[in-house]
Amino acid sequence: MQFRKQQVEIDEELLKYIAKETEGKYFRATDNTELKAIYDEIDKLEKTKIEEFKYYNYQEIYDVWCY
């Protein structure tokens, strides 16, 4: 597997504006060190527990024979 730097054109001002308007935060990493720091910051954010329900639908695929 081969990696290479790729030129990326983004509208940073727009992304920052969207983050501000939605009370979010804008992140941009240009190397692995910055990416690690961003992940560390995201990990510190509030974690909300979500209650999850699982439902199962069982279907009999054979009949029991009674004699």
Sequence and secondary structure as in RCSB ss.txt:
>XXXX:A:sequence
MQFRKQQVEIDEELLKYIAKETEGKYFRATDNTELKAIYDEIDKLEKTKIEEFKYYNYQEIYDVWCY
>XXXX:A:secstr
           HHHHHHHHHHTT      SSHHHHHHHHHHHHHS                S     
